[in-house]
Amino acid sequence: MSEKPEKQAPRHPWRENIEAITMAIVMAVMLKYFIVEAYKIPTGSMQPTLMGNDETNIKDRILVDKFSYHFRKPKRFEVTVFKYPLDLSKNFIKRMVGVGPEQLKIENGDLWNRPDGTQPWQVLRKPRPVQLETWKELHPGMGGLPGWKALGGASSWSTLEDSIDASGTGSLRFPPSGSVMDNYRDGYPLAVRKEIRSNRLSARHPVGDLRVTGEITARAGCESVTVELREGSRRYRFEFPGPGADQQARLGISAKEAVRTSSSALGAGCETVASDAWRLGAGDTTSFAVQNLDDVLQLEVDGEIVLELEIPAASDQMSCVFLHLKGAGAELEDLMVYRDIYYLSDSVKRAEWDIPADHFVMLGDNTQDSSDAREWMLERIRYPRGEGGTIYRGNLRTHNINPRRVQGGPEGTVLWFRDEFGELHHWPAAETERLTPMAVSLVPRELVTGRAVLVFWPFKLSFGLWRLEWVH
């Protein structure tokens, strides 16, 4: 007797498709709200770390990790996405610089903190990956920008953009006169920089924190190559002995005051630190980097930090760079000068915070053009007027943006106001009462949603630009 075939369940392709689509939607929603999400950078508040520029139409796309903060606290200097406290319908992205509980302040363009009011202030030092992210290239002598000025015997040297053929003893200076300033366009790639409009706050402050990088190929008779960073009356010298130096010569860092006063912060004479015996090899190419950052001098050779010297803070930020060569000379290639972020603060922009636990201070890397914790103000409108009215709160934006007064119409002048939840209201202006605005500069933990991890777009052939990099 033959077996009867098993009866198959009737197929319903439409139901299977609905189930598949539903699961795809659920997974997409879970991915977006709990794991990772892509954002487009609309403004320049984090430039050039993250670029959002209308003039060039370069608007970075970034991936944001929304998963990590479910299991750990946000960390200082992370580039963070959060709900804007003054308009919760918007996401902002800034660098987290203040982490409560602590006190935080801006002084001479740097960030300082202390756990409470009884301890001395200390400068905040960025981790190395963040340092490398936030240095702004100055491109001496490239793209029509000011270059190196020859001093003494250097007038016969050959200079071409970022390379120098130094024959004999002499010196170079950058900038040619004055100080390195906080130019608004510093840090952009050269092709992009030319298209960026400057800013009214550009180049108003000298910047003391500088970095110089390059490659040295010394001739046999070269006695020394010295990079000198100046900060006010201070002289920070980074010595590279050449093949023609004494066999016991050493790499060294020295810091001294050119003009000694009773208030000089450096000790008597000069503070120094040196390596074991070391010399540049004749004809060998050695990469180097020297920097003054957050009151620490560092000297690097072939990508490794070999010397450090901690120094007291300097109030005078006037700065420049000198290159001194002694002996037969050397070739220097890929020379680049960088400056640090100079955080602005004035009578309008706030410069000091008391931060409670689970609250944070967020600042933009583009400190000259960033709506951040230095100036957030909460507008308060009561409607109708009088004690019985309801108080509405929202982001105060000056120049008649929010609140906005519109004249004319049957009701006369009307006040339009967007509140902290993103809802738009309008009332007869005569029936409203404007209360004193409040400074709201802290972001509570519950509004922090994720951290930026990767820039993955755009690719701009016209600028030779490919934006694919990790965010630090």
BADOLUM-85295 format. One record per residue (C-alpha): residue number from 0; x, z, y. Coordinates in nm, 4 decimals. Each point is the difference from the previous one (the first is absolute). Layout:
<pts>
PT  seq         X         Z         Y
PT  NUM         X         Z         Y
...
</pts>
This chain:
<pts>
PT  seq         X         Z         Y
PT    0    0.0000    0.0000    0.0000
PT    1    0.1476   -0.0992    0.3370
PT    2    0.0364    0.2591    0.2756
PT    3   -0.2050   -0.0362    0.3104
PT    4    0.2072   -0.0667    0.3120
PT    5    0.0207    0.2860    0.2470
PT    6   -0.2357   -0.0320    0.2871
PT    7    0.1929   -0.0358    0.3283
PT    8   -0.1177    0.1686    0.3164
PT    9   -0.1405   -0.2452    0.2497
PT   10    0.2493   -0.0932    0.2726
PT   11   -0.0847    0.0475    0.3658
PT   12    0.2764   -0.1738    0.2007
PT   13   -0.1603    0.0942    0.3297
PT   14    0.0130    0.3697   -0.0897
PT   15    0.3655   -0.0233   -0.1097
PT   16    0.0887   -0.1713    0.3273
PT   17   -0.1765    0.2683    0.2025
PT   18    0.1828    0.2722   -0.1929
PT   19    0.3366   -0.1712    0.0554
PT   20   -0.0680   -0.0489    0.3702
PT   21   -0.1164    0.3603    0.0374
PT   22    0.3122    0.1335   -0.1699
PT   23    0.2190   -0.2225    0.2199
PT   24   -0.1700    0.1331    0.3136
PT   25    0.0330    0.3606   -0.1157
PT   26    0.3690   -0.0500   -0.0800
PT   27    0.0618   -0.1713    0.3365
PT   28   -0.1714    0.2850    0.1850
PT   29    0.1949    0.2611   -0.1979
PT   30    0.3245   -0.1876    0.0680
PT   31   -0.0706   -0.0321    0.3718
PT   32   -0.1142    0.3540    0.0696
PT   33    0.2221    0.1959   -0.2343
PT   34    0.3155   -0.1964   -0.0875
PT   35    0.1168   -0.2834    0.2261
PT   36   -0.1377   -0.2050    0.2860
PT   37    0.1249   -0.2854    0.2174
PT   38   -0.0097    0.0289    0.3793
PT   39    0.0666   -0.2389    0.2858
PT   40    0.2000    0.1361    0.2963
PT   41   -0.1966   -0.0975    0.3150
PT   42    0.2174    0.1513    0.2756
PT   43    0.3640    0.0593    0.0876
PT   44    0.0043    0.3804   -0.0042
PT   45    0.2436    0.0075   -0.2958
PT   46    0.2098   -0.3013    0.0993
PT   47    0.2464   -0.1118   -0.1090
PT   48   -0.0324    0.2112   -0.3188
PT   49   -0.3490   -0.1455   -0.0439
PT   50   -0.0844   -0.3010    0.2129
PT   51   -0.3377   -0.0815    0.1518
PT   52    0.0497   -0.2382    0.2873
PT   53   -0.2461   -0.2386    0.1671
PT   54    0.2658   -0.2073    0.1776
PT   55    0.1644   -0.1084   -0.3253
PT   56   -0.3051    0.0538   -0.2239
PT   57    0.2200    0.2036   -0.2343
PT   58   -0.2257    0.2625   -0.1555
PT   59    0.1465    0.1785   -0.2985
PT   60   -0.1991    0.0532   -0.3166
PT   61    0.0917    0.3227   -0.1720
PT   62   -0.0836    0.1779   -0.3232
PT   63   -0.1021    0.3634    0.0387
PT   64    0.0406    0.2580   -0.2766
PT   65   -0.3165    0.2124   -0.0002
PT   66    0.0786    0.1676   -0.3315
PT   67    0.3030    0.2203    0.0702
PT   68   -0.1674    0.2229    0.2576
PT   69   -0.2526    0.1149   -0.2589
PT   70    0.2877    0.1828   -0.1720
PT   71    0.2469    0.0893    0.2739
PT   72    0.0186    0.0771    0.3698
PT   73    0.1025   -0.2651    0.2518
PT   74    0.3664    0.0116    0.0980
PT   75    0.1655   -0.0202    0.3394
PT   76    0.0992   -0.3503    0.1163
PT   77   -0.2311   -0.1796   -0.2438
PT   78   -0.1927   -0.2921    0.1505
PT   79   -0.3536    0.1271   -0.0425
PT   80   -0.3555   -0.1373    0.0127
PT   81   -0.2655    0.2390    0.1292
PT   82   -0.3455    0.0129    0.1526
PT   83    0.0326    0.0028    0.3782
PT   84   -0.1223    0.3467    0.1094
PT   85   -0.1632   -0.1398    0.3152
PT   86   -0.1794   -0.2851   -0.1795
PT   87   -0.0462    0.0625   -0.3707
PT   88   -0.1173   -0.3569   -0.0572
PT   89    0.3599   -0.1193    0.0524
PT   90    0.3156    0.0277   -0.2078
PT   91    0.3289    0.0529    0.1827
PT   92    0.3544   -0.0348   -0.1309
PT   93    0.2875    0.2022    0.1488
PT   94    0.3128    0.1855   -0.1046
PT   95   -0.0593    0.3647   -0.0905
PT   96    0.2533    0.2000    0.2043
PT   97   -0.1580    0.3467    0.0246
PT   98   -0.1011    0.2003   -0.3090
PT   99   -0.1673    0.3353    0.0523
PT  100    0.0524    0.2867    0.0180
PT  101    0.2678   -0.0545    0.2649
PT  102    0.0665   -0.0715    0.3653
PT  103    0.1078   -0.3524    0.0956
PT  104    0.1346   -0.1460    0.3233
PT  105    0.1517   -0.3149    0.1480
PT  106    0.3189    0.0508    0.2003
PT  107    0.2441   -0.2685    0.1199
PT  108   -0.1800   -0.2519   -0.2193
PT  109    0.0540    0.2012   -0.3208
PT  110   -0.2326    0.2120   -0.2146
PT  111    0.0613    0.3744   -0.0326
PT  112   -0.1786    0.2678   -0.2020
PT  113   -0.0011    0.3684   -0.0896
PT  114   -0.2149    0.1908   -0.2507
PT  115   -0.1150    0.2507    0.2630
PT  116    0.0672    0.1078    0.3566
PT  117    0.2785    0.2440   -0.0885
PT  118    0.2540   -0.2393   -0.1506
PT  119    0.2209   -0.2477    0.1917
PT  120   -0.1049   -0.3633    0.0270
PT  121    0.1743   -0.2436   -0.2365
PT  122    0.0137   -0.3779    0.0207
PT  123   -0.1940   -0.1802   -0.2740
PT  124    0.2286   -0.2209   -0.2090
PT  125   -0.1468   -0.2998   -0.1720
PT  126    0.0788   -0.0722   -0.3665
PT  127    0.2354   -0.2939   -0.0454
PT  128   -0.2672   -0.2545   -0.1109
PT  129   -0.2006    0.0849    0.3131
PT  130    0.3109   -0.0303    0.2164
PT  131    0.0638   -0.3512   -0.1267
PT  132   -0.3652   -0.0896    0.0634
PT  133   -0.0135    0.1226    0.3578
PT  134    0.3312   -0.1249    0.1419
PT  135   -0.0702   -0.2780    0.2517
PT  136    0.2414   -0.2976    0.0100
PT  137    0.1388   -0.0894    0.3437
PT  138    0.1675   -0.3358   -0.0943
PT  139    0.2942    0.0078    0.2490
PT  140    0.0864   -0.3485    0.1240
PT  141   -0.2625   -0.1732   -0.2149
PT  142   -0.3026   -0.1974    0.1131
PT  143    0.1017    0.0178    0.3649
PT  144    0.0188    0.3817   -0.0013
PT  145    0.2837    0.1898    0.1736
PT  146    0.3165    0.0077   -0.2095
PT  147    0.3344    0.1759   -0.0162
PT  148    0.2123    0.0312    0.3135
PT  149    0.3760   -0.0515   -0.0458
PT  150    0.2328    0.2648    0.1438
PT  151    0.3789   -0.0216    0.0331
PT  152    0.1647   -0.2199   -0.2624
PT  153   -0.3360   -0.0939   -0.1540
PT  154   -0.0480   -0.2750    0.2597
PT  155    0.1800   -0.2402   -0.2367
PT  156   -0.2043    0.0957   -0.3053
PT  157   -0.2402   -0.2469   -0.1550
PT  158   -0.3615    0.1224   -0.0110
PT  159   -0.2931   -0.1862   -0.1558
PT  160   -0.3316    0.1837   -0.0239
PT  161    0.0560    0.2641   -0.2706
PT  162    0.3645   -0.0859   -0.0807
PT  163    0.3223    0.0852    0.1855
PT  164    0.3541   -0.1245   -0.0619
PT  165    0.2094    0.2700    0.1666
PT  166    0.3623   -0.1026    0.0487
PT  167    0.2067    0.2899    0.1254
PT  168   -0.0819    0.3232    0.1787
PT  169   -0.3164    0.0202    0.2113
PT  170   -0.3543    0.1332    0.0336
PT  171   -0.3622   -0.1182    0.0200
PT  172   -0.3017    0.1723    0.1552
PT  173   -0.3736   -0.0286   -0.0686
PT  174   -0.2132   -0.0222    0.2017
PT  175    0.2196   -0.1665    0.2647
PT  176   -0.1111    0.2628    0.2537
PT  177   -0.2300    0.2975    0.0150
PT  178   -0.1579    0.1572   -0.3077
PT  179   -0.1894   -0.1025   -0.3108
PT  180   -0.3639    0.0362    0.1037
PT  181   -0.3321    0.0236   -0.1868
PT  182   -0.0876   -0.3674    0.0379
PT  183   -0.3504   -0.0724   -0.1300
PT  184    0.1075   -0.3067   -0.1998
PT  185    0.2939    0.1646   -0.1776
PT  186   -0.0225   -0.0199   -0.3778
PT  187   -0.1825   -0.3314   -0.0315
PT  188    0.1564   -0.2972   -0.1792
PT  189    0.1490   -0.2302    0.2636
PT  190   -0.2484   -0.2825   -0.0599
PT  191   -0.2895    0.2423    0.0466
PT  192    0.1533    0.1928    0.2887
PT  193   -0.0093   -0.3017    0.2311
PT  194   -0.3787   -0.0246   -0.0385
PT  195   -0.0777    0.3667    0.0685
PT  196   -0.1100    0.1012    0.3479
PT  197    0.1791    0.3047    0.1366
PT  198   -0.1694    0.3278    0.0885
PT  199   -0.0281    0.1835    0.3318
PT  200    0.1775    0.3001   -0.1563
PT  201    0.2888   -0.2112   -0.1301
PT  202    0.3649    0.0925    0.0623
PT  203   -0.0646    0.3191    0.1979
PT  204    0.1979    0.2440   -0.2155
PT  205    0.3609   -0.0049   -0.1227
PT  206    0.0287    0.0480   -0.3762
PT  207    0.2880    0.2104   -0.1327
PT  208   -0.0529   -0.0525   -0.3749
PT  209    0.1830   -0.3189   -0.1003
PT  210    0.1308   -0.1712   -0.3135
PT  211    0.2622   -0.2750   -0.0399
PT  212    0.0549   -0.1998   -0.3202
PT  213    0.2251   -0.2868   -0.1013
PT  214    0.2920   -0.1190   -0.2115
PT  215    0.3705    0.0367    0.0827
PT  216    0.2750   -0.2273   -0.1293
PT  217    0.3246    0.1433    0.1370
PT  218    0.3262   -0.1912    0.0501
PT  219    0.3222    0.1413   -0.1424
PT  220    0.1159    0.1321    0.3362
PT  221   -0.3304    0.1582    0.1005
PT  222    0.0589    0.3666    0.0797
PT  223   -0.3593    0.1161    0.0516
PT  224   -0.3614   -0.1003    0.0597
PT  225   -0.2048    0.2591    0.1898
PT  226   -0.3720    0.0030    0.0712
PT  227   -0.0880    0.2285    0.2894
PT  228   -0.3549    0.1114    0.0739
PT  229   -0.0528    0.1568    0.3402
PT  230   -0.2811    0.2416    0.0810
PT  231    0.0111    0.1293    0.3554
PT  232    0.3473    0.1443    0.0536
PT  233    0.0647    0.0202   -0.3745
PT  234    0.2257   -0.2278   -0.2021
PT  235   -0.0615   -0.0384   -0.3723
PT  236    0.2889   -0.1910   -0.1606
PT  237   -0.0047   -0.1421   -0.3533
PT  238    0.3570   -0.0910   -0.1031
PT  239    0.0858   -0.2626   -0.2640
PT  240    0.3811   -0.0083   -0.0537
PT  241    0.1356   -0.3511   -0.0551
PT  242    0.2668   -0.1321   -0.2381
PT  243    0.2581    0.0556    0.2733
PT  244   -0.0810    0.3710    0.0369
PT  245    0.2035    0.2871   -0.1430
PT  246   -0.0428    0.0423   -0.3754
PT  247   -0.1532    0.3432    0.0535
PT  248   -0.2608   -0.1295    0.2467
PT  249   -0.3578    0.1033   -0.0694
PT  250   -0.3538   -0.1018    0.0819
PT  251   -0.1308    0.2325    0.2674
PT  252   -0.2822    0.0994    0.2309
PT  253    0.0681    0.1795    0.3265
PT  254   -0.2367    0.1267    0.2683
PT  255    0.1087    0.1163    0.3425
PT  256   -0.1208    0.0419    0.3566
PT  257    0.1649   -0.2400    0.2449
PT  258   -0.0888    0.2370    0.2841
PT  259    0.0270    0.3689   -0.0851
PT  260   -0.2388    0.2413    0.1723
PT  261   -0.1035    0.3597   -0.0587
PT  262   -0.3222   -0.1262   -0.1590
PT  263    0.1648   -0.2508   -0.2386
PT  264   -0.1588    0.0349   -0.3430
PT  265    0.2998   -0.1233   -0.1999
PT  266    0.2728    0.2473   -0.0803
PT  267    0.3372    0.0124    0.1695
PT  268    0.2092   -0.3125   -0.0462
PT  269   -0.1617   -0.2250   -0.2563
PT  270   -0.1948    0.0412   -0.3208
PT  271    0.1382   -0.2094   -0.2865
PT  272   -0.0418   -0.0775   -0.3659
PT  273    0.2251   -0.2242   -0.2116
PT  274    0.0333   -0.1442   -0.3498
PT  275    0.2953   -0.0082   -0.2355
PT  276    0.2661   -0.2645    0.0648
PT  277   -0.1748   -0.3360    0.0487
PT  278    0.0786   -0.3375    0.1577
PT  279   -0.1645   -0.3397    0.0298
PT  280    0.1568   -0.2505   -0.2365
PT  281    0.1683   -0.3038    0.1555
PT  282   -0.2323   -0.2960   -0.0443
PT  283   -0.2614    0.2082   -0.1823
PT  284   -0.3573    0.0105    0.1320
PT  285   -0.1501    0.3464    0.0461
PT  286   -0.3609    0.0586    0.1026
PT  287   -0.0615    0.2941    0.2303
PT  288   -0.2729    0.1848    0.1873
PT  289    0.0272    0.2777    0.2562
PT  290   -0.2837    0.1854    0.1661
PT  291   -0.1065    0.2841    0.2253
PT  292   -0.3463    0.1072   -0.1112
PT  293   -0.1870    0.3256    0.0419
PT  294    0.3211    0.1853    0.0948
PT  295    0.1985   -0.1129   -0.3046
PT  296    0.2901   -0.2472    0.0100
PT  297    0.0461   -0.2049   -0.3180
PT  298    0.2625   -0.2483   -0.1162
PT  299   -0.0703   -0.2326   -0.2921
PT  300    0.2374   -0.2230   -0.1961
PT  301   -0.1370   -0.2648   -0.2373
PT  302   -0.3462    0.1585    0.0078
PT  303    0.1158    0.3563   -0.0739
PT  304   -0.0076    0.2839    0.2522
PT  305    0.3552    0.1407   -0.0050
PT  306    0.0060    0.2221    0.3115
PT  307   -0.2527    0.2033    0.1989
PT  308    0.0300    0.2185    0.3067
PT  309   -0.2858    0.2065    0.1386
PT  310   -0.0057    0.0315    0.3789
PT  311   -0.2075    0.1929    0.2561
PT  312   -0.2882   -0.1786    0.1716
PT  313    0.0807   -0.2006    0.3131
PT  314   -0.2369   -0.0020    0.2953
PT  315    0.1685   -0.3025    0.1627
PT  316   -0.1047   -0.3057   -0.2020
PT  317    0.1924   -0.2702    0.1930
PT  318    0.1695   -0.1989   -0.2743
PT  319    0.2158   -0.3004   -0.0851
PT  320    0.2321   -0.1294   -0.2741
PT  321    0.3714   -0.0806    0.0161
PT  322    0.2151   -0.1830   -0.2572
PT  323    0.3740    0.0730    0.0301
PT  324    0.2644   -0.1908   -0.1990
PT  325    0.3705    0.0809   -0.0031
PT  326    0.2775   -0.2121   -0.1433
PT  327   -0.0282   -0.3490   -0.1503
PT  328   -0.3785   -0.0015    0.0043
PT  329   -0.2766   -0.0768   -0.2501
PT  330   -0.3094   -0.2066   -0.0630
PT  331   -0.3372    0.1720    0.0335
PT  332   -0.3073   -0.1651   -0.1518
PT  333   -0.3731    0.0746   -0.0111
PT  334    0.0266    0.2414    0.2912
PT  335   -0.3302    0.1631    0.0885
PT  336   -0.0951    0.2825    0.2335
PT  337   -0.3177    0.2018   -0.0548
PT  338   -0.1836    0.2701    0.1917
PT  339   -0.2349    0.2709   -0.1197
PT  340   -0.3651    0.0468    0.0994
PT  341   -0.0205    0.1783    0.3353
PT  342   -0.3280    0.1967   -0.0005
PT  343   -0.1599   -0.0067    0.3430
PT  344   -0.1679    0.2982    0.1616
PT  345   -0.1065    0.0624    0.3596
PT  346   -0.2640    0.1781    0.2052
PT  347   -0.2714   -0.2031   -0.1764
PT  348    0.1413   -0.0223   -0.3511
PT  349    0.0122    0.3307   -0.1825
PT  350    0.3432    0.1222   -0.1143
PT  351   -0.0587    0.3301   -0.1857
PT  352   -0.2367    0.1153   -0.2753
PT  353   -0.0897    0.3159   -0.1913
PT  354   -0.0998   -0.1330   -0.3413
PT  355   -0.2006    0.2194   -0.2400
PT  356    0.0186   -0.0352   -0.3777
PT  357   -0.1483   -0.3184   -0.1507
PT  358    0.0157   -0.1828    0.3343
PT  359    0.2350   -0.2768    0.1087
PT  360    0.1372   -0.1784    0.3072
PT  361    0.0101   -0.3807   -0.0199
PT  362    0.2134   -0.2195    0.2282
PT  363    0.0523   -0.3757    0.0137
PT  364    0.3460   -0.1537   -0.0424
PT  365   -0.0818   -0.2185    0.3013
PT  366    0.0018    0.3032    0.2260
PT  367   -0.0542   -0.2023    0.3197
PT  368   -0.3245   -0.1547   -0.1195
PT  369   -0.1684    0.2309   -0.2498
PT  370   -0.3237    0.1947    0.0185
PT  371    0.1149    0.3112   -0.1826
PT  372    0.0094    0.3801    0.0100
PT  373    0.1717    0.0034    0.3394
PT  374   -0.3102   -0.1184    0.1860
PT  375   -0.3171    0.0233   -0.2118
PT  376   -0.2828    0.1400    0.2129
PT  377   -0.3548    0.0819   -0.1102
PT  378   -0.2662   -0.0968    0.2528
PT  379   -0.3178    0.2126    0.0126
PT  380   -0.3302   -0.1257    0.1408
PT  381   -0.3132    0.2154    0.0268
PT  382   -0.3396   -0.1720   -0.0062
PT  383   -0.2342    0.0834    0.1529
PT  384    0.1694    0.2017    0.2694
PT  385   -0.0255    0.3776   -0.0074
PT  386    0.0342    0.2785   -0.2533
PT  387   -0.2604   -0.1450   -0.2345
PT  388    0.1748   -0.3357   -0.0382
PT  389    0.1884   -0.1217   -0.3084
PT  390    0.3786   -0.0312    0.0257
PT  391    0.1399   -0.3263   -0.1369
PT  392    0.3740   -0.0302   -0.0691
PT  393    0.2188   -0.3071   -0.0332
PT  394    0.3304   -0.1682    0.0757
PT  395    0.0834   -0.0005    0.3711
PT  396    0.1351   -0.3407    0.0983
PT  397    0.0697   -0.0501    0.3680
PT  398   -0.0585   -0.3089    0.2181
PT  399   -0.3775    0.0170   -0.0605
PT  400    0.0334   -0.0744   -0.3732
PT  401   -0.1521    0.3134   -0.1567
PT  402   -0.2175    0.1296    0.1581
PT  403   -0.0994   -0.3228    0.1738
PT  404   -0.2173   -0.0190    0.3105
PT  405   -0.2070   -0.3172    0.0311
PT  406   -0.1819   -0.0606    0.3282
PT  407   -0.3264   -0.1887    0.0521
PT  408   -0.3134   -0.0368   -0.2094
PT  409   -0.3367    0.1751    0.0308
PT  410    0.1506    0.3410   -0.0854
PT  411    0.2778   -0.0274    0.2582
PT  412    0.3495    0.0975   -0.1080
PT  413    0.0201    0.0575   -0.3770
PT  414    0.2664    0.2010   -0.1813
PT  415    0.1120   -0.1407   -0.3368
PT  416    0.1873    0.2376   -0.2281
PT  417    0.1412   -0.0293   -0.3534
PT  418    0.0078    0.3397   -0.1711
PT  419    0.2451    0.1461   -0.2523
PT  420   -0.1962   -0.1502   -0.2904
PT  421    0.0164   -0.3521    0.1448
PT  422   -0.3639   -0.0075    0.1109
PT  423   -0.0783   -0.1620    0.3347
PT  424   -0.2343    0.1728    0.2465
PT  425   -0.1295   -0.0957    0.3430
PT  426   -0.1832    0.2088    0.2596
PT  427   -0.0910   -0.0203    0.3701
PT  428    0.3238    0.1133    0.1650
PT  429   -0.1837    0.2285    0.2452
PT  430   -0.1363    0.2044   -0.2919
PT  431    0.3412    0.0622   -0.1635
PT  432    0.2567    0.2706    0.0680
PT  433    0.3701   -0.0502   -0.0623
PT  434    0.1728    0.3163   -0.1273
PT  435    0.3727    0.0743    0.0123
PT  436    0.1917   -0.2124   -0.2565
PT  437    0.1918    0.1789   -0.2753
PT  438    0.3420   -0.0799   -0.1474
PT  439   -0.0383   -0.0633   -0.3748
PT  440    0.3444   -0.0844   -0.1327
PT  441    0.0007    0.1358   -0.3578
PT  442   -0.1154   -0.1704   -0.3203
PT  443   -0.1454    0.2372   -0.2630
PT  444    0.0868   -0.0495   -0.3666
PT  445   -0.3444   -0.1257   -0.0970
PT  446    0.0374   -0.3038    0.2275
PT  447    0.3277   -0.1170   -0.1583
PT  448   -0.0825   -0.2753   -0.2500
PT  449    0.3262   -0.1611   -0.1135
PT  450    0.3525   -0.1191    0.0734
PT  451    0.1333   -0.3496    0.0643
PT  452    0.2352   -0.1139   -0.2767
PT  453    0.0475   -0.3767    0.0285
PT  454   -0.0215   -0.2847    0.2513
PT  455   -0.0898   -0.3113   -0.1993
PT  456   -0.0980   -0.2553    0.2665
PT  457    0.0268   -0.2090    0.2218
PT  458    0.2386   -0.2857   -0.0691
PT  459    0.0725   -0.1756    0.3323
PT  460    0.2065   -0.3176   -0.0291
PT  461   -0.0051   -0.0516    0.3767
PT  462    0.1931    0.3269    0.0459
PT  463    0.2011   -0.0119   -0.3220
PT  464   -0.1771    0.3220   -0.0915
PT  465   -0.1016    0.1274   -0.3423
PT  466   -0.1602    0.3442    0.0190
PT  467    0.0558    0.1437   -0.3471
PT  468    0.1519    0.3478    0.0057
PT  469   -0.0538    0.3627   -0.0883
PT  470   -0.1212    0.2325    0.2732
PT  471    0.2027    0.3172    0.0636
</pts>
